[in-house]
Amino acid sequence: MSKETQNWMHLSGIGIQLVITILVFLWIGMKLESYLIIKVPYGQLLGAFIGIFASLYKIIKSINNV
């Protein structure tokens, strides 16, 4: 395979990886809320923000390696 095809295939799953990472951290935040019995969605917000930052870090790191 050519170099362009390998780069395209390497970067094709970034969107799916972004969504899955955010959803996993959101789920962790929801479980944290249920464990601590909190009525406000601070766990969900915290999980979503950590997921967003973690996925952006991973995307930037993978793009720089290409």
Distance bins in CASP14 RR format, pairs under 12 A and 6 or more apart:
PFRMAT RR
TARGET T0000
AUTHOR 0000-0000-0000
RMODE 2
METHOD distances of the structure
MODEL  1
1 7 0 0 0 0 0 1 0 0 0 0 0
1 8 0 0 0 0 1 0 0 0 0 0 0
1 9 1 0 0 1 0 0 0 0 0 0 0
1 10 0 0 0 0 0 1 0 0 0 0 0
2 8 0 0 0 0 1 0 0 0 0 0 0
2 9 0 0 0 0 0 1 0 0 0 0 0
3 9 0 0 0 0 0 1 0 0 0 0 0
3 10 0 0 0 0 0 1 0 0 0 0 0
3 66 0 0 0 0 1 0 0 0 0 0 0
4 10 0 0 0 0 0 1 0 0 0 0 0
4 11 0 0 0 0 0 1 0 0 0 0 0
4 66 0 0 0 0 0 1 0 0 0 0 0
5 11 0 0 0 0 0 1 0 0 0 0 0
5 12 0 0 0 0 0 1 0 0 0 0 0
6 12 0 0 0 0 0 1 0 0 0 0 0
6 66 0 0 0 0 1 0 0 0 0 0 0
7 14 0 0 0 0 0 1 0 0 0 0 0
7 62 0 0 0 0 0 1 0 0 0 0 0
7 63 0 0 0 0 0 1 0 0 0 0 0
7 65 0 0 0 0 0 1 0 0 0 0 0
7 66 1 0 1 0 0 0 0 0 0 0 0
8 14 0 0 0 0 0 1 0 0 0 0 0
8 66 0 0 0 0 1 0 0 0 0 0 0
9 66 0 0 0 0 0 1 0 0 0 0 0
10 17 0 0 0 0 0 1 0 0 0 0 0
10 59 0 0 0 0 0 1 0 0 0 0 0
10 62 1 0 0 1 0 0 0 0 0 0 0
10 63 0 0 0 0 1 0 0 0 0 0 0
10 65 0 0 0 0 1 0 0 0 0 0 0
10 66 1 0 0 1 0 0 0 0 0 0 0
11 17 0 0 0 0 0 1 0 0 0 0 0
11 18 0 0 0 0 0 1 0 0 0 0 0
11 59 0 0 0 0 1 0 0 0 0 0 0
11 62 1 0 0 1 0 0 0 0 0 0 0
11 63 1 0 0 1 0 0 0 0 0 0 0
11 64 0 0 0 0 0 1 0 0 0 0 0
11 65 0 0 0 0 0 1 0 0 0 0 0
11 66 1 0 0 1 0 0 0 0 0 0 0
12 62 0 0 0 0 0 1 0 0 0 0 0
12 66 0 0 0 0 0 1 0 0 0 0 0
13 19 0 0 0 0 0 1 0 0 0 0 0
13 20 0 0 0 0 1 0 0 0 0 0 0
13 21 0 0 0 0 0 1 0 0 0 0 0
13 55 0 0 0 0 0 1 0 0 0 0 0
13 58 0 0 0 0 0 1 0 0 0 0 0
13 59 0 0 0 0 0 1 0 0 0 0 0
13 62 0 0 0 0 1 0 0 0 0 0 0
14 20 0 0 0 0 0 1 0 0 0 0 0
14 21 0 0 0 0 0 1 0 0 0 0 0
14 55 0 0 0 0 1 0 0 0 0 0 0
14 56 0 0 0 0 0 1 0 0 0 0 0
14 58 0 0 0 0 1 0 0 0 0 0 0
14 59 1 0 1 0 0 0 0 0 0 0 0
14 60 0 0 0 0 0 1 0 0 0 0 0
14 61 0 0 0 0 0 1 0 0 0 0 0
14 62 1 0 0 1 0 0 0 0 0 0 0
14 63 0 0 0 0 1 0 0 0 0 0 0
14 66 0 0 0 0 0 1 0 0 0 0 0
15 21 0 0 0 0 1 0 0 0 0 0 0
15 22 0 0 0 0 0 1 0 0 0 0 0
15 23 0 0 0 0 0 1 0 0 0 0 0
15 55 0 0 0 0 1 0 0 0 0 0 0
15 56 0 0 0 0 0 1 0 0 0 0 0
15 58 0 0 0 0 0 1 0 0 0 0 0
15 59 0 0 0 0 1 0 0 0 0 0 0
15 62 0 0 0 0 0 1 0 0 0 0 0
16 22 0 0 0 0 0 1 0 0 0 0 0
16 23 0 0 0 0 0 1 0 0 0 0 0
16 55 0 0 0 0 0 1 0 0 0 0 0
16 59 0 0 0 0 0 1 0 0 0 0 0
17 23 0 0 0 0 0 1 0 0 0 0 0
17 24 0 0 0 0 0 1 0 0 0 0 0
17 51 0 0 0 0 0 1 0 0 0 0 0
17 54 0 0 0 0 0 1 0 0 0 0 0
17 55 1 0 0 1 0 0 0 0 0 0 0
17 56 0 0 0 0 0 1 0 0 0 0 0
17 57 0 0 0 0 0 1 0 0 0 0 0
17 58 1 0 0 1 0 0 0 0 0 0 0
17 59 1 0 0 1 0 0 0 0 0 0 0
17 61 0 0 0 0 0 1 0 0 0 0 0
17 62 0 0 0 0 1 0 0 0 0 0 0
18 24 0 0 0 0 0 1 0 0 0 0 0
18 25 0 0 0 0 0 1 0 0 0 0 0
18 51 0 0 0 0 1 0 0 0 0 0 0
18 52 0 0 0 0 1 0 0 0 0 0 0
18 53 0 0 0 0 0 1 0 0 0 0 0
18 54 0 0 0 0 1 0 0 0 0 0 0
18 55 1 0 1 0 0 0 0 0 0 0 0
18 56 1 0 0 1 0 0 0 0 0 0 0
18 57 0 0 0 0 0 1 0 0 0 0 0
18 58 0 0 0 0 1 0 0 0 0 0 0
18 59 1 0 0 1 0 0 0 0 0 0 0
18 60 0 0 0 0 0 1 0 0 0 0 0
18 62 0 0 0 0 0 1 0 0 0 0 0
19 25 0 0 0 0 0 1 0 0 0 0 0
19 26 0 0 0 0 0 1 0 0 0 0 0
19 48 0 0 0 0 0 1 0 0 0 0 0
19 51 0 0 0 0 0 1 0 0 0 0 0
19 52 0 0 0 0 0 1 0 0 0 0 0
19 55 0 0 0 0 1 0 0 0 0 0 0
19 59 0 0 0 0 0 1 0 0 0 0 0
20 26 0 0 0 0 0 1 0 0 0 0 0
20 27 0 0 0 0 0 1 0 0 0 0 0
20 51 0 0 0 0 0 1 0 0 0 0 0
20 54 0 0 0 0 0 1 0 0 0 0 0
20 55 0 0 0 0 1 0 0 0 0 0 0
20 58 0 0 0 0 0 1 0 0 0 0 0
21 27 0 0 0 0 0 1 0 0 0 0 0
21 28 0 0 0 0 0 1 0 0 0 0 0
21 47 0 0 0 0 0 1 0 0 0 0 0
21 48 0 0 0 0 0 1 0 0 0 0 0
21 50 0 0 0 0 1 0 0 0 0 0 0
21 51 1 0 1 0 0 0 0 0 0 0 0
21 52 0 0 0 0 1 0 0 0 0 0 0
21 53 0 0 0 0 1 0 0 0 0 0 0
21 54 1 0 1 0 0 0 0 0 0 0 0
21 55 1 0 1 0 0 0 0 0 0 0 0
21 56 0 0 0 0 1 0 0 0 0 0 0
21 57 0 0 0 0 1 0 0 0 0 0 0
21 58 1 0 0 1 0 0 0 0 0 0 0
21 59 0 0 0 0 1 0 0 0 0 0 0
22 28 0 0 0 0 0 1 0 0 0 0 0
22 29 0 0 0 0 0 1 0 0 0 0 0
22 44 0 0 0 0 0 1 0 0 0 0 0
22 47 0 0 0 0 1 0 0 0 0 0 0
22 48 1 0 0 1 0 0 0 0 0 0 0
22 49 0 0 0 0 1 0 0 0 0 0 0
22 50 0 0 0 0 1 0 0 0 0 0 0
22 51 1 0 1 0 0 0 0 0 0 0 0
22 52 1 0 1 0 0 0 0 0 0 0 0
22 53 0 0 0 0 1 0 0 0 0 0 0
22 54 0 0 0 0 1 0 0 0 0 0 0
22 55 1 0 1 0 0 0 0 0 0 0 0
22 56 0 0 0 0 1 0 0 0 0 0 0
22 58 0 0 0 0 0 1 0 0 0 0 0
22 59 0 0 0 0 0 1 0 0 0 0 0
23 29 0 0 0 0 0 1 0 0 0 0 0
23 30 0 0 0 0 0 1 0 0 0 0 0
23 44 0 0 0 0 0 1 0 0 0 0 0
23 47 0 0 0 0 0 1 0 0 0 0 0
23 48 0 0 0 0 1 0 0 0 0 0 0
23 51 0 0 0 0 1 0 0 0 0 0 0
23 52 0 0 0 0 0 1 0 0 0 0 0
23 54 0 0 0 0 0 1 0 0 0 0 0
23 55 0 0 0 0 0 1 0 0 0 0 0
24 30 0 0 0 0 0 1 0 0 0 0 0
24 31 0 0 0 0 0 1 0 0 0 0 0
24 47 0 0 0 0 1 0 0 0 0 0 0
24 48 0 0 0 0 0 1 0 0 0 0 0
24 50 0 0 0 0 0 1 0 0 0 0 0
24 51 1 0 0 1 0 0 0 0 0 0 0
24 52 0 0 0 0 0 1 0 0 0 0 0
24 54 0 0 0 0 1 0 0 0 0 0 0
24 55 0 0 0 0 1 0 0 0 0 0 0
25 31 0 0 0 0 0 1 0 0 0 0 0
25 32 0 0 0 0 0 1 0 0 0 0 0
25 43 0 0 0 0 1 0 0 0 0 0 0
25 44 0 0 0 0 1 0 0 0 0 0 0
25 45 0 0 0 0 0 1 0 0 0 0 0
25 46 0 0 0 0 1 0 0 0 0 0 0
25 47 1 0 1 0 0 0 0 0 0 0 0
25 48 1 0 0 1 0 0 0 0 0 0 0
25 49 0 0 0 0 1 0 0 0 0 0 0
25 50 1 0 1 0 0 0 0 0 0 0 0
25 51 1 1 0 0 0 0 0 0 0 0 0
25 52 0 0 0 0 1 0 0 0 0 0 0
25 53 0 0 0 0 1 0 0 0 0 0 0
25 54 1 0 0 1 0 0 0 0 0 0 0
25 55 0 0 0 0 1 0 0 0 0 0 0
26 32 0 0 0 0 0 1 0 0 0 0 0
26 33 0 0 0 0 0 1 0 0 0 0 0
26 41 0 0 0 0 0 1 0 0 0 0 0
26 43 0 0 0 0 1 0 0 0 0 0 0
26 44 1 0 0 1 0 0 0 0 0 0 0
26 45 0 0 0 0 1 0 0 0 0 0 0
26 46 0 0 0 0 1 0 0 0 0 0 0
26 47 1 0 1 0 0 0 0 0 0 0 0
26 48 1 0 1 0 0 0 0 0 0 0 0
26 49 0 0 0 0 1 0 0 0 0 0 0
26 50 0 0 0 0 1 0 0 0 0 0 0
26 51 1 0 0 1 0 0 0 0 0 0 0
26 52 0 0 0 0 1 0 0 0 0 0 0
26 54 0 0 0 0 0 1 0 0 0 0 0
26 55 0 0 0 0 0 1 0 0 0 0 0
27 33 0 0 0 0 0 1 0 0 0 0 0
27 34 0 0 0 0 0 1 0 0 0 0 0
27 43 0 0 0 0 0 1 0 0 0 0 0
27 44 0 0 0 0 1 0 0 0 0 0 0
27 47 0 0 0 0 1 0 0 0 0 0 0
27 48 0 0 0 0 0 1 0 0 0 0 0
27 50 0 0 0 0 0 1 0 0 0 0 0
27 51 0 0 0 0 0 1 0 0 0 0 0
28 34 0 0 0 0 0 1 0 0 0 0 0
28 35 0 0 0 0 0 1 0 0 0 0 0
28 43 0 0 0 0 1 0 0 0 0 0 0
28 44 0 0 0 0 1 0 0 0 0 0 0
28 46 0 0 0 0 1 0 0 0 0 0 0
28 47 1 0 0 1 0 0 0 0 0 0 0
28 48 0 0 0 0 0 1 0 0 0 0 0
28 49 0 0 0 0 0 1 0 0 0 0 0
28 50 0 0 0 0 1 0 0 0 0 0 0
28 51 0 0 0 0 1 0 0 0 0 0 0
28 54 0 0 0 0 0 1 0 0 0 0 0
29 35 0 0 0 0 1 0 0 0 0 0 0
29 36 0 0 0 0 1 0 0 0 0 0 0
29 38 0 0 0 0 1 0 0 0 0 0 0
29 41 0 0 0 0 1 0 0 0 0 0 0
29 42 0 0 0 0 1 0 0 0 0 0 0
29 43 1 0 1 0 0 0 0 0 0 0 0
29 44 1 0 1 0 0 0 0 0 0 0 0
29 45 0 0 0 0 1 0 0 0 0 0 0
29 46 1 0 0 1 0 0 0 0 0 0 0
29 47 1 0 1 0 0 0 0 0 0 0 0
29 48 0 0 0 0 1 0 0 0 0 0 0
29 49 0 0 0 0 0 1 0 0 0 0 0
29 50 0 0 0 0 1 0 0 0 0 0 0
29 51 0 0 0 0 1 0 0 0 0 0 0
30 36 0 0 0 0 0 1 0 0 0 0 0
30 38 0 0 0 0 0 1 0 0 0 0 0
30 41 0 0 0 0 1 0 0 0 0 0 0
30 42 0 0 0 0 0 1 0 0 0 0 0
30 43 1 0 0 1 0 0 0 0 0 0 0
30 44 1 0 1 0 0 0 0 0 0 0 0
30 45 0 0 0 0 0 1 0 0 0 0 0
30 46 0 0 0 0 0 1 0 0 0 0 0
30 47 0 0 0 0 1 0 0 0 0 0 0
30 48 0 0 0 0 0 1 0 0 0 0 0
31 37 0 0 0 0 0 1 0 0 0 0 0
31 38 0 0 0 0 0 1 0 0 0 0 0
31 43 0 0 0 0 1 0 0 0 0 0 0
31 44 0 0 0 0 0 1 0 0 0 0 0
31 46 0 0 0 0 0 1 0 0 0 0 0
31 47 0 0 0 0 0 1 0 0 0 0 0
32 38 0 0 0 0 1 0 0 0 0 0 0
32 41 0 0 0 0 0 1 0 0 0 0 0
32 42 0 0 0 0 1 0 0 0 0 0 0
32 43 1 0 1 0 0 0 0 0 0 0 0
32 44 0 0 0 0 1 0 0 0 0 0 0
32 45 0 0 0 0 0 1 0 0 0 0 0
32 46 1 0 0 1 0 0 0 0 0 0 0
32 47 1 0 0 1 0 0 0 0 0 0 0
32 50 0 0 0 0 0 1 0 0 0 0 0
33 39 0 0 0 0 1 0 0 0 0 0 0
33 40 0 0 0 0 1 0 0 0 0 0 0
33 41 1 0 0 1 0 0 0 0 0 0 0
33 42 1 0 0 1 0 0 0 0 0 0 0
33 43 1 0 1 0 0 0 0 0 0 0 0
33 44 1 0 0 1 0 0 0 0 0 0 0
33 45 0 0 0 0 1 0 0 0 0 0 0
33 46 0 0 0 0 1 0 0 0 0 0 0
33 47 0 0 0 0 1 0 0 0 0 0 0
34 41 0 0 0 0 0 1 0 0 0 0 0
34 43 0 0 0 0 1 0 0 0 0 0 0
34 44 0 0 0 0 0 1 0 0 0 0 0
35 43 0 0 0 0 0 1 0 0 0 0 0
36 42 0 0 0 0 1 0 0 0 0 0 0
36 43 0 0 0 0 1 0 0 0 0 0 0
36 46 0 0 0 0 0 1 0 0 0 0 0
37 43 0 0 0 0 0 1 0 0 0 0 0
38 44 0 0 0 0 1 0 0 0 0 0 0
38 45 0 0 0 0 0 1 0 0 0 0 0
38 46 0 0 0 0 0 1 0 0 0 0 0
40 46 0 0 0 0 0 1 0 0 0 0 0
41 47 0 0 0 0 1 0 0 0 0 0 0
41 48 0 0 0 0 1 0 0 0 0 0 0
41 49 0 0 0 0 0 1 0 0 0 0 0
42 48 0 0 0 0 0 1 0 0 0 0 0
42 49 0 0 0 0 0 1 0 0 0 0 0
43 49 0 0 0 0 1 0 0 0 0 0 0
43 50 0 0 0 0 1 0 0 0 0 0 0
43 51 0 0 0 0 0 1 0 0 0 0 0
44 50 0 0 0 0 0 1 0 0 0 0 0
44 51 0 0 0 0 0 1 0 0 0 0 0
45 51 0 0 0 0 0 1 0 0 0 0 0
45 52 0 0 0 0 0 1 0 0 0 0 0
46 52 0 0 0 0 0 1 0 0 0 0 0
46 53 0 0 0 0 0 1 0 0 0 0 0
47 53 0 0 0 0 1 0 0 0 0 0 0
47 54 0 0 0 0 1 0 0 0 0 0 0
47 55 0 0 0 0 0 1 0 0 0 0 0
48 54 0 0 0 0 0 1 0 0 0 0 0
48 55 0 0 0 0 0 1 0 0 0 0 0
49 55 0 0 0 0 0 1 0 0 0 0 0
49 56 0 0 0 0 0 1 0 0 0 0 0
50 56 0 0 0 0 0 1 0 0 0 0 0
50 57 0 0 0 0 0 1 0 0 0 0 0
51 57 0 0 0 0 1 0 0 0 0 0 0
51 58 0 0 0 0 1 0 0 0 0 0 0
51 59 0 0 0 0 0 1 0 0 0 0 0
52 58 0 0 0 0 0 1 0 0 0 0 0
52 59 0 0 0 0 0 1 0 0 0 0 0
53 59 0 0 0 0 0 1 0 0 0 0 0
53 60 0 0 0 0 0 1 0 0 0 0 0
54 60 0 0 0 0 0 1 0 0 0 0 0
54 61 0 0 0 0 0 1 0 0 0 0 0
55 61 0 0 0 0 0 1 0 0 0 0 0
55 62 0 0 0 0 0 1 0 0 0 0 0
56 62 0 0 0 0 0 1 0 0 0 0 0
56 63 0 0 0 0 0 1 0 0 0 0 0
57 63 0 0 0 0 0 1 0 0 0 0 0
57 64 0 0 0 0 0 1 0 0 0 0 0
58 64 0 0 0 0 0 1 0 0 0 0 0
58 65 0 0 0 0 0 1 0 0 0 0 0
59 65 0 0 0 0 0 1 0 0 0 0 0
59 66 0 0 0 0 0 1 0 0 0 0 0
60 66 0 0 0 0 0 1 0 0 0 0 0
END
